[in-house]
Amino acid sequence: MIRIDAVWLAITPMDMRAGTETALARVVAVFGAAHPHTAYLFANKRGTRLKVLVHDGMGIWLAARRLHQGRFHWPSPGGTAQQSLQREQLDALVLGLPWQRLGEAGVITLI
């Protein structure tokens, strides 16, 4: 099992033909550095493909996922180029579920 302590989502789409070196260069450009035990997520323009780059402290892992139906729920490009996710949000995102309502984003503080 790969240990993941932090998850970051890149808002801007990435070309899914990118390999490990290109994805790592994109992580450094968007996030400043690739930190150990951190996962970095990228999607294509259509939102049907997802790549996850993980630095496990020793090396780099690159995984891809493609949806045959539907799209990943991805934030639209705006003011920020990155967003932090919680573990349950990552699990929902990878399944293609609306992850934005999970975790702290779904907390009700006012009645």
ChimeraX attribute file (.defattr): number of C-alpha atoms within 10 A of each C-alpha:
attribute: neighborCount
match mode: 1-to-1
recipient: residues
	/A:1	3
	/A:2	11
	/A:3	13
	/A:4	14
	/A:5	12
	/A:6	16
	/A:7	19
	/A:8	20
	/A:9	21
	/A:10	22
	/A:11	20
	/A:12	18
	/A:13	16
	/A:14	19
	/A:15	14
	/A:16	15
	/A:17	9
	/A:18	12
	/A:19	12
	/A:20	14
	/A:21	11
	/A:22	13
	/A:23	22
	/A:24	21
	/A:25	14
	/A:26	19
	/A:27	21
	/A:28	13
	/A:29	11
	/A:30	17
	/A:31	17
	/A:32	10
	/A:33	12
	/A:34	22
	/A:35	16
	/A:36	17
	/A:37	17
	/A:38	18
	/A:39	25
	/A:40	27
	/A:41	25
	/A:42	26
	/A:43	26
	/A:44	17
	/A:45	13
	/A:46	11
	/A:47	17
	/A:48	18
	/A:49	19
	/A:50	21
	/A:51	22
	/A:52	19
	/A:53	21
	/A:54	25
	/A:55	20
	/A:56	18
	/A:57	13
	/A:58	8
	/A:59	8
	/A:60	16
	/A:61	14
	/A:62	17
	/A:63	12
	/A:64	13
	/A:65	13
	/A:66	15
	/A:67	14
	/A:68	8
	/A:69	8
	/A:70	11
	/A:71	16
	/A:72	23
	/A:73	18
	/A:74	23
	/A:75	13
	/A:76	11
	/A:77	12
	/A:78	9
	/A:79	7
	/A:80	10
	/A:81	13
	/A:82	19
	/A:83	14
	/A:84	13
	/A:85	22
	/A:86	15
	/A:87	15
	/A:88	11
	/A:89	21
	/A:90	21
	/A:91	13
	/A:92	16
	/A:93	18
	/A:94	19
	/A:95	14
	/A:96	19
	/A:97	16
	/A:98	14
	/A:99	22
	/A:100	17
	/A:101	11
	/A:102	16
	/A:103	13
	/A:104	11
	/A:105	10
	/A:106	10
	/A:107	9
	/A:108	7
	/A:109	5
	/A:110	4
	/A:111	3
